[in-house]
């Protein structure tokens, strides 16, 4: 398996990209310290009109301060039980301020965002925490959805153990989030060992469901804190098996062999090029407010 970076493009006026979802000709992106849902042309990466997820008085400097931000890290497309299609954006859960989410219905042939509905995630996250390793902080970094399951990825920074995949029944989870069901959904958990760089373990950062495979990204930071950032050492992309077995990840590199040192935060699969070859759209965050989109190729 190998993963090559072919192109990287700066995303101006889009701070701290943290989640991405590709829907037809549109690439939707959230930032962990931004109140907007951004919509880009998937081919040209030209910015379209963003959608406000919530109102805030703390975005005047272009980023919500760390101690106030909802830390939206997870974005996935799914179909509700009513047949309604929409985007689900979720906070990381690392602090009480980060237990907020949003449901954004998509309407019409162009799948344009409609009315945004806020969701409290406190009850759902309370159901996840007992499955964490002792001493670990809930820190959800990615989401994807199959036809029947919501998949949430836990990043336990600074530790080899604790990179978890939470598997939740989709219909029951949405019913609970929309307060149609009083009890939280049952939780299934899979743990994965991820690669290391300079002795520092990688942690999950992004996910996408495509062609019956769970594509994931993972990055390596020199930190052991779920809230504080650290120096970025590199990033990986690959596939997680849902039926058991180890994660299959490759370190991102440029065609000349140089390691790619950006902090990849999410992945969308643009297309399958051939058997075992996929073109990916990745988004990155430099922890200083800058974001990029990366076109990469994964051979599995």
Long-range contacts (C-beta under 8 A, 24 or more apart in sequence): 1-238, 1-248, 1-249, 1-250, 1-298, 1-299, 1-300, 2-250, 2-253, 2-298, 2-299, 3-236, 3-237, 3-238, 3-250, 3-251, 3-252, 3-253, 3-280, 3-296, 3-297, 3-298, 3-299, 4-252, 4-253, 4-254, 4-255, 4-296, 4-297, 5-252, 5-253, 5-254, 5-255, 5-260, 5-294, 5-295, 5-296, 6-255, 6-295, 6-296, 6-297, 7-294, 7-295, 8-262, 8-284, 8-292, 8-293, 8-294, 8-295, 9-45, 9-292, 9-293, 9-294, 10-290, 10-291, 10-292, 11-40, 11-45, 11-47, 11-283, 11-291, 11-292, 11-293, 12-47, 13-47, 13-62, 14-38, 14-47, 14-291, 15-62, 15-63, 15-289, 15-290, 15-291, 16-63, 16-285, 16-287, 16-289, 16-291, 17-265, 17-266, 17-283, 17-284, 17-285, 17-291, 17-292, 17-293, 18-71, 18-72, 18-73, 18-75, 18-141, 18-265, 18-266, 18-283, 18-285, 19-72, 19-73, 19-74, 19-75, 19-89, 19-142, 19-143, 19-206, 19-265, 19-266, 19-283, 20-75, 20-206, 20-265, 20-266, 20-267, 20-268, 20-281, 20-282, 20-283, 21-75, 21-76, 21-77, 21-87, 21-208, 21-268, 22-208, 22-268, 22-269, 22-270, 22-281, 23-77, 23-106, 23-111, 24-110, 24-111, 26-110, 26-111, 27-268, 27-281, 27-293, 28-75, 28-87, 29-75, 29-266, 29-283, 29-291, 30-72, 30-73, 30-75, 30-89, 31-72, 31-285, 31-291, 32-69, 32-71, 32-72, 32-73, 32-92, 32-285, 33-63, 33-64, 33-65, 33-66, 33-69, 33-71, 33-289, 34-59, 34-63, 34-64, 34-72, 35-59, 35-64, 37-87, 37-89, 37-102, 37-104, 37-113, 37-116, 39-113, 40-293, 42-270, 42-281, 45-293, 51-104, 51-113, 51-116, 52-116, 53-89, 53-102, 53-104, 53-116, 54-100, 54-102, 54-116, 54-118, 62-289, 63-289, 66-227, 67-97, 68-97, 69-97, 69-98, 70-97, 70-98, 70-100, 71-95, 71-97, 71-98, 72-100, 72-101, 72-102, 73-140, 73-141, 73-142, 73-265, 74-140, 74-141, 74-142, 74-143, 74-152, 75-143, 75-266, 76-143, 76-144, 76-145, 76-150, 76-207, 76-209, 77-106, 77-145, 78-145, 78-150, 78-170, 78-174, 79-147, 80-174, 81-171, 81-174, 81-175, 85-111, 87-113, 88-143, 88-145, 88-150, 90-121, 90-140, 90-143, 90-152, 91-121, 91-140, 92-138, 92-139, 92-140, 92-141, 92-226, 93-121, 93-125, 93-128, 93-138, 93-139, 93-140, 94-137, 94-138, 94-139, 94-226, 94-227, 95-227, 96-122, 99-125, 101-177, 103-177, 103-178, 119-177, 119-178, 121-177, 123-176, 123-184, 124-173, 124-176, 124-177, 124-184, 124-185, 126-184, 127-184, 127-185, 127-187, 128-152, 128-154, 128-166, 128-187, 131-164, 131-166, 131-187, 131-189, 132-156, 132-162, 132-164, 133-159, 133-161, 133-162, 136-162, 137-226, 137-227, 139-226, 141-203, 141-204, 141-205, 141-206, 141-265, 142-204, 142-205, 142-206, 142-207, 142-216, 142-217, 142-266, 143-207, 144-207, 144-208, 144-209, 144-214, 145-170, 145-209, 146-170, 146-209, 150-174, 151-207, 151-209, 151-214, 153-204, 153-207, 153-216, 154-204, 155-203, 155-204, 155-205, 155-226, 156-203, 156-226, 157-203, 157-221, 157-223, 157-224, 157-225, 157-226, 157-230, 158-200, 158-201, 158-223, 158-224, 158-225, 159-201, 159-224, 160-193, 160-194, 160-196, 160-201, 161-191, 161-193, 162-191, 163-191, 163-192, 163-193, 163-194, 163-201, 163-202, 163-203, 163-204, 163-218, 164-189, 164-190, 164-191, 164-192, 165-189, 165-190, 165-191, 165-192, 165-214, 165-240, 165-242, 167-242, 190-240, 190-242, 190-244, 192-240, 192-246, 192-247, 193-246, 193-247, 194-218, 194-236, 194-247, 194-249, 195-236, 195-249, 195-251, 196-220, 197-233, 197-234, 197-251, 198-233, 200-233, 202-235, 202-236, 202-249, 205-235, 205-263, 205-264, 205-265, 205-266, 206-264, 206-265, 206-266, 206-267, 206-282, 206-283, 207-266, 207-267, 208-266, 208-267, 208-268, 208-269, 210-269, 210-272, 210-278, 211-269, 211-272, 213-239, 214-239, 214-240, 214-242, 215-239, 215-267, 215-269, 215-278, 215-280, 215-298, 216-240, 216-247, 216-249, 216-267, 217-264, 217-265, 217-266, 217-267, 217-282, 218-249, 219-263, 219-264, 219-265, 221-263, 229-287, 232-261, 232-262, 232-263, 232-286, 232-287, 233-261, 234-259, 234-260, 234-261, 235-260, 235-262, 235-263, 235-264, 235-284, 237-264, 237-267, 237-280, 237-282, 237-296, 237-298, 238-298, 238-300, 239-300, 248-300, 250-298, 252-296, 260-294, 262-286, 262-292, 262-294, 263-287, 264-294, 270-295, 273-297, 276-300
